[in-house]
């Protein structure tokens, strides 16, 4: 069937729906074509299912673009307060979290329902489960699906990027742009978690769920927010934010104890002589499970001490503290807390310059722990994305100790 409209919008996500609503308010006859079975699928998972729908401090300088002036007019004509007014019009309760982030009190489904209601109120037609097979242009744009042929003088491509392929993300938009001769900026991962290499997974990924406030830094940019250790590596707002500034070469460092006096606690006499006291000092600045892991025993000294003095717990604990009254070791331990872990690309890492929905860049990580220095070594950074898609590859290697416990 041949259908005629003023505008055809490809993609029923947040951008496509807002575009359709605006065009509908101007009296245009609009259709939204969504290939998934429902609209707003990424909205539903945003903000942990509560949808972080805007930010009170949204300004042009907070956006990354080849043209830094690109977003100025858009943000001047439609501000965060305009969207907040729309949310309040639909009586959706919300709250402010850190740094001006606004979340629904309830579910992200309320935002999707709001956008759908706004579409219907201005006469926008929404077609779901319709895959566009071909787009051509003569006097008008023609979008052909399996069932219909939709024609319009205006075509909007709002099909999203490559993140979260499991939810249906495809390179369709990029392919369509190439078809019509549009210039594309180089693609690279952004807003992505980091994945550990196999060796570091064994040491840290059993700490999955541990979070801490950190300062993540890279290339002169810093973000102070939460970091989360996952079953694959590192995530959380601080890690996702700094990943956008990673150029594939510069190290990424994490300050685990921002504005905290680490050295004074570690130099105290009990902490310098006893492993339990040292861990207590670490707990003052780190989450308990992370603090218990951080001061790992020095194996060679530990074995020699056992041969000389027996294997009692007090002997082994005294011998195994990593910074035994050594000022240099204290300094290295403090530095490792303020610059953990130091991420650089592994020589075997996949190029991050042209990610596709099949090929995911992977970054190996090497985590230095006290008293060793924190020189950057084999790190591997993925794409994140859940927050886009997690750009990792290979099987998940569980720590051997966990596998044994599970029997």
KEVEXZA-550988 format. One line per field, with one value per residue (C-alpha): x, y, z. Coordinates in steps of 0.1 Angstrom, whole numbers. Example, Ala and Ser with C-alpha at 12.3 -4.5 7.8 and 13.67 -1.06 7.14 Angstrom:
2
px <- 123 / 137 .
py <- -45 / -11 .
pz <- 78 / 71 .
end
This chain:
407
px <- 0 / 13 / 9 / 17 / 29 / 46 / 75 / 87 / 107 / 129 / 134 / 111 / 136 / 138 / 151 / 127 / 97 / 106 / 111 / 77 / 60 / 75 / 66 / 31 / 26 / 34 / 5 / 26 / 13 / 40 / 47 / 73 / 87 / 102 / 117 / 114 / 81 / 78 / 90 / 116 / 134 / 166 / 146 / 133 / 168 / 182 / 190 / 187 / 151 / 141 / 152 / 177 / 156 / 176 / 202 / 197 / 232 / 229 / 251 / 268 / 303 / 292 / 288 / 315 / 313 / 335 / 317 / 315 / 288 / 265 / 243 / 242 / 211 / 193 / 199 / 189 / 156 / 147 / 161 / 160 / 133 / 111 / 113 / 107 / 75 / 64 / 71 / 52 / 23 / 19 / 23 / 53 / 70 / 108 / 138 / 173 / 203 / 239 / 252 / 217 / 206 / 168 / 153 / 117 / 105 / 88 / 97 / 111 / 79 / 62 / 85 / 77 / 40 / 43 / 60 / 35 / 6 / 21 / 25 / -11 / -23 / -8 / -18 / 15 / 12 / 35 / 43 / 62 / 77 / 83 / 118 / 127 / 140 / 149 / 150 / 150 / 146 / 129 / 106 / 99 / 116 / 102 / 107 / 96 / 88 / 75 / 39 / 38 / 55 / 56 / 63 / 72 / 91 / 110 / 129 / 143 / 169 / 169 / 179 / 206 / 241 / 259 / 255 / 236 / 233 / 213 / 185 / 185 / 211 / 224 / 245 / 214 / 217 / 253 / 246 / 218 / 240 / 266 / 239 / 230 / 266 / 266 / 300 / 305 / 326 / 349 / 332 / 347 / 335 / 321 / 303 / 316 / 328 / 363 / 371 / 399 / 423 / 421 / 447 / 431 / 396 / 409 / 421 / 392 / 360 / 349 / 344 / 315 / 291 / 317 / 314 / 333 / 335 / 365 / 381 / 386 / 411 / 424 / 437 / 433 / 396 / 384 / 351 / 343 / 315 / 309 / 329 / 315 / 335 / 316 / 320 / 340 / 358 / 349 / 317 / 298 / 293 / 329 / 342 / 315 / 322 / 360 / 358 / 345 / 379 / 401 / 420 / 434 / 468 / 466 / 464 / 433 / 438 / 414 / 419 / 403 / 407 / 398 / 406 / 414 / 446 / 458 / 495 / 488 / 467 / 492 / 522 / 506 / 526 / 499 / 492 / 528 / 534 / 502 / 482 / 449 / 456 / 467 / 434 / 416 / 435 / 425 / 388 / 388 / 392 / 379 / 349 / 354 / 357 / 380 / 401 / 406 / 419 / 442 / 471 / 481 / 509 / 544 / 548 / 586 / 589 / 559 / 575 / 609 / 593 / 573 / 604 / 622 / 594 / 567 / 533 / 512 / 488 / 505 / 538 / 525 / 503 / 532 / 554 / 529 / 520 / 531 / 546 / 564 / 575 / 592 / 585 / 591 / 566 / 541 / 545 / 540 / 509 / 494 / 502 / 486 / 454 / 454 / 463 / 446 / 449 / 464 / 449 / 467 / 458 / 471 / 491 / 466 / 436 / 412 / 412 / 386 / 384 / 356 / 335 / 306 / 278 / 297 / 332 / 338 / 370 / 385 / 410 / 431 / 438 / 466 / 460 / 489 / 485 / 506 / 535 / 543 / 544 / 515 / 533 / 508 / 508 / 486 / 452 / 423 / 394 / 361 / 332 / 307 / 284 / 255 / 257 / 261 / 271 / 298 / 326 / 343 / 352 / 361 / 347 / 343 / 370 / 359 / 384 / 396 / 388 / 351 / 349 / 361 / 336 / 308 / 318 .
py <- 0 / 35 / 60 / 97 / 119 / 152 / 136 / 100 / 94 / 63 / 52 / 52 / 61 / 93 / 115 / 101 / 106 / 141 / 150 / 136 / 154 / 187 / 182 / 171 / 203 / 223 / 206 / 181 / 146 / 124 / 86 / 70 / 36 / 14 / -19 / -33 / -46 / -15 / 21 / 35 / 3 / 21 / 46 / 17 / 6 / 41 / 52 / 17 / 15 / 49 / 70 / 98 / 120 / 153 / 173 / 207 / 217 / 207 / 232 / 232 / 227 / 194 / 179 / 164 / 173 / 179 / 212 / 226 / 251 / 225 / 221 / 257 / 266 / 234 / 239 / 275 / 267 / 237 / 237 / 211 / 231 / 227 / 190 / 191 / 211 / 183 / 157 / 177 / 182 / 144 / 143 / 121 / 123 / 127 / 135 / 150 / 128 / 139 / 167 / 178 / 144 / 139 / 105 / 92 / 81 / 52 / 36 / 47 / 33 / 65 / 86 / 62 / 65 / 103 / 105 / 81 / 101 / 133 / 117 / 106 / 140 / 157 / 130 / 112 / 76 / 50 / 18 / -9 / -42 / -27 / -31 / -7 / -26 / 3 / 41 / 59 / 95 / 109 / 139 / 125 / 101 / 66 / 42 / 6 / -19 / -55 / -42 / -6 / 21 / 54 / 86 / 121 / 152 / 150 / 120 / 120 / 93 / 87 / 51 / 55 / 43 / 9 / 5 / -25 / -47 / -72 / -47 / -43 / -16 / -18 / 3 / 11 / 49 / 50 / 29 / 52 / 82 / 67 / 58 / 95 / 107 / 123 / 128 / 107 / 115 / 87 / 64 / 54 / 41 / 65 / 62 / 27 / 5 / -9 / -46 / -63 / -87 / -124 / -122 / -92 / -107 / -134 / -108 / -83 / -94 / -115 / -81 / -75 / -50 / -30 / 7 / 37 / 74 / 81 / 107 / 93 / 112 / 111 / 136 / 166 / 157 / 145 / 133 / 127 / 102 / 66 / 36 / 1 / -31 / -56 / -92 / -81 / -49 / -14 / 7 / 34 / 70 / 81 / 53 / 58 / 96 / 94 / 67 / 93 / 112 / 81 / 84 / 49 / 59 / 81 / 63 / 64 / 67 / 64 / 82 / 58 / 82 / 117 / 143 / 116 / 114 / 80 / 81 / 92 / 61 / 38 / 52 / 46 / 21 / -6 / -5 / -6 / -38 / -59 / -69 / -67 / -31 / -23 / -35 / -15 / 16 / 7 / 3 / 39 / 50 / 20 / -3 / -32 / -60 / -39 / -29 / -65 / -73 / -43 / -50 / -84 / -105 / -104 / -141 / -145 / -127 / -146 / -180 / -171 / -159 / -191 / -212 / -191 / -185 / -210 / -207 / -190 / -163 / -136 / -143 / -145 / -114 / -93 / -104 / -100 / -63 / -46 / -15 / -26 / 7 / 15 / 52 / 45 / 16 / 39 / 64 / 38 / 24 / 59 / 66 / 34 / 45 / 78 / 64 / 31 / 14 / 33 / 20 / 19 / 0 / -35 / -42 / -69 / -47 / -43 / -8 / 14 / 37 / 19 / -2 / -22 / -40 / -72 / -61 / -48 / -31 / -47 / -33 / -53 / -39 / -44 / -33 / -24 / -30 / -17 / -17 / -19 / 13 / 20 / 21 / 16 / -19 / -41 / -26 / -33 / -9 / -21 / -1 / 5 / 7 / -8 / 25 / 16 / -20 / -36 / -39 / -70 / -103 / -137 / -159 / -147 / -162 / -167 / -167 / -203 / -198 / -190 / -220 / -243 / -229 / -235 / -271 .
pz <- 0 / -9 / 20 / 18 / 47 / 53 / 71 / 77 / 108 / 109 / 145 / 175 / 202 / 222 / 194 / 168 / 191 / 201 / 164 / 155 / 183 / 173 / 136 / 146 / 167 / 136 / 118 / 98 / 90 / 105 / 107 / 129 / 117 / 144 / 136 / 171 / 185 / 208 / 209 / 234 / 243 / 253 / 273 / 293 / 304 / 310 / 345 / 358 / 347 / 361 / 331 / 338 / 315 / 317 / 337 / 353 / 343 / 306 / 286 / 252 / 267 / 281 / 246 / 225 / 188 / 159 / 157 / 193 / 182 / 168 / 199 / 210 / 190 / 199 / 236 / 234 / 218 / 239 / 275 / 302 / 319 / 288 / 291 / 329 / 322 / 299 / 326 / 352 / 327 / 327 / 365 / 366 / 399 / 398 / 419 / 416 / 423 / 421 / 398 / 386 / 373 / 372 / 375 / 376 / 411 / 395 / 361 / 328 / 313 / 324 / 301 / 272 / 279 / 280 / 246 / 231 / 245 / 231 / 196 / 196 / 208 / 177 / 152 / 148 / 135 / 150 / 132 / 151 / 140 / 105 / 91 / 63 / 34 / 11 / 10 / -24 / -35 / -66 / -61 / -27 / -2 / -4 / 26 / 18 / 44 / 39 / 40 / 28 / 8 / 27 / 8 / 21 / 11 / 44 / 59 / 94 / 102 / 140 / 141 / 168 / 169 / 173 / 210 / 226 / 195 / 217 / 218 / 180 / 173 / 137 / 114 / 93 / 98 / 88 / 57 / 47 / 51 / 29 / 3 / 0 / 0 / 35 / 52 / 83 / 113 / 125 / 149 / 182 / 216 / 241 / 275 / 279 / 308 / 310 / 310 / 328 / 311 / 321 / 349 / 366 / 364 / 387 / 413 / 412 / 394 / 424 / 440 / 416 / 431 / 451 / 444 / 456 / 449 / 427 / 405 / 370 / 349 / 313 / 289 / 312 / 319 / 353 / 367 / 404 / 406 / 415 / 402 / 402 / 399 / 377 / 368 / 338 / 348 / 358 / 352 / 370 / 361 / 365 / 343 / 316 / 315 / 312 / 285 / 261 / 264 / 260 / 227 / 226 / 239 / 270 / 304 / 324 / 362 / 391 / 424 / 449 / 479 / 467 / 494 / 519 / 540 / 530 / 541 / 577 / 584 / 567 / 585 / 619 / 640 / 642 / 605 / 597 / 617 / 614 / 583 / 601 / 613 / 577 / 563 / 589 / 577 / 541 / 552 / 563 / 526 / 506 / 507 / 531 / 505 / 483 / 513 / 524 / 489 / 484 / 507 / 493 / 509 / 495 / 488 / 489 / 523 / 536 / 528 / 542 / 574 / 578 / 575 / 601 / 626 / 620 / 604 / 631 / 620 / 639 / 623 / 588 / 592 / 605 / 577 / 549 / 552 / 520 / 535 / 566 / 581 / 547 / 538 / 502 / 503 / 521 / 493 / 466 / 484 / 486 / 450 / 439 / 457 / 439 / 405 / 402 / 378 / 349 / 316 / 283 / 252 / 248 / 216 / 209 / 213 / 184 / 168 / 183 / 153 / 134 / 157 / 142 / 157 / 152 / 161 / 196 / 207 / 238 / 263 / 286 / 320 / 345 / 381 / 403 / 440 / 469 / 473 / 436 / 415 / 391 / 357 / 330 / 315 / 294 / 299 / 277 / 273 / 257 / 244 / 269 / 265 / 279 / 284 / 249 / 244 / 264 / 238 / 251 / 235 / 247 / 274 / 310 / 331 / 367 / 395 / 402 / 439 / 431 / 407 / 435 / 460 / 436 / 435 .
end
